[in-house]
């Protein structure tokens, strides 16, 4: 457990690279920061990192919820033709410029249940004609070649639905292939053999493995954003061109993923640009002079469940069906008049140890990735406290609490 905790902390703490003129594509070093930037539950990271013996050592984290962010782009290059785009779980709306001439962009992501019953393997002839091309090999994507086909078939063995197969392949990449911006190779074989690459090479590996088992997928280009300071009432965003992918699901359409760390979802810090054309050359694109500011955030993505994986992770996933992989304790904390209490520390204690986190501003809390066992809850801040009795939690059970506290010195209930 100590080794796993060390690996997890080193992964979460990687600094983000600055973008600059001529930066082609990247995003790995700041990827988790960009993703967590749209999570409403930053405080859950305490529970994710400090794992007690009664917490599952899982690397796959499922998220749910809806999040949106509004950005204004100053000095948008003419060649960067970002326009409105809608896909399953993702919407980008390009609005009118403001009084300074800045282009308004609003990104909304939704991590509701996919509920996709498309079987694995899909019959290629039943796919739309333009989608069928995305199951084939192409330059840089040697689908069907060894050792890709063998690995892909091993990973998807036993998959009932297409979502099962996609999760198996993309989660394996996220857990086993390390982002390395110095590894500029686009060749998926080099990425596979070295277990490292940057966003283009990792995306090419994902496409190769997916297409090797007839799952339609294509590469897309966009921007990956990360908070980089405050100017007045706006948040200045660091950015860089980034390569990720989208997978086609029959009956649902295209769904975005970033094979470095996300499956069937991205955060509101991803700005979609366009699909990558076949034979696309890695031309150096000048982003100097462009500035991006975030003016508003709404909603948030909540980490709701864990599943054991093959590596330290974490990999973030959107659920297909409403199933549980681990137990959880969640709830709200309010005053007697019904006002939520934001802040303060809540902890859950068991025979195996203690997990701590800060209560969210909306008064909510959630401990995920737990095993069945006996637990108790405690909450305290400068004015209020709460101590529960011991209770038993079953495997995969969600226990919910609506805690009403009283001031320190009075009896809480």
Buried (B, 14 or more C-beta within 10 A) or exposed (E): EEEBBEBBBEBBEBEBBEBEEEBBBBBBBBBBBBBBBBBBBEBBBBBBEBBBEBBBBBBBBBBBBBBBBBBBBBEBBEEBEBEEBEBBBBBBBBEEEEEEEBBBBBBBBBBEEBEBBBBBEBEEEEBEEEBBEBBEBBEBBBBBBEEBBEBBEEBBEEBEBBBBBBBBBBBBBBBBBBBBBEBEBBBBBBBBEBEBBBBBBBBBBBBBBBBBBBBBBBBBBBBBBBBBEEEEEBBBBBBBBBBBBBBBBBEBBBBBBBBBBBBBBBBBBBBBBEBBEEEBEEEEBEBEEBBBBBBEBEBBBBBBBBBEBBBBBBBBBBBBEEEBBBBBBBBBBBBEEEEBBBEBBBBBBBEBEEBBBBBBEEBBBBBBBBBBBEBEBBBBBEEBBBEBEEEEBEEBBBBEBEBBBBEEEEEBE
